[in-house]
Amino acid sequence: MNSYPALKPKVEAMVEKVDVRFPAPSQFNVDDILLNEVLIIFQMKSDYSSTHVAKPQSSLEYVLAMEQFREIMMDQMSTSAAEELAIKFKTRKLEALNAKLIQKIAGDDEVEVRNDRQAGARTRNGLLRRNNQAEKENEEEVECKEAYEHMLQQHIIDEKNQRTRR
């Protein structure tokens, strides 16, 4: 059944419908008959023995299942063992590559988050420095104004003193 994954649900459904009692291994050669074929044959026999008249719907299901099985067998026969192995190796390589890419993407996301945090910290530090610099400039401006006013007052006082001396 592992060789034909497309038939697995159909076979499981058939097995669930019918309680099949397998004959002794001496009655059939397992090497010559696939397990899927045995299940289909027992399903057909049990359907026939329980009704003695073929049900149209179950016959249709049987024909569809056989057609599906035939298509899968044709596909299986058209590919060689080397091609199947090549396909499996390619699939495994792609899965490994996908896993590596997923890890790389996760790592890139972590780097982006870290860079965003660092950029945010730099921006905050820059804003704090600018605010501190603006405060210092305001303080210097106030000091300059006070010094200028003091100098003007001193100059006015000096001029008054010079006028009074004359």
Buried (B, 14 or more C-beta within 10 A) or exposed (E): EEEBEEBEEBBEEBEEEBEBEEEEEEEEEEEEEBEBEBBBEBBBEBBBEEEEEEEEEBEEBBEEBEEBBEEBBEEEEEEEEEEEEEEEEEEEEEEEEEEEEEEEEEEEEEEEEEEEEEEEEEEEEEEEEEEEEEEEEEEEEEEEEEEEEEEEEEEEEEEEEEEEEE
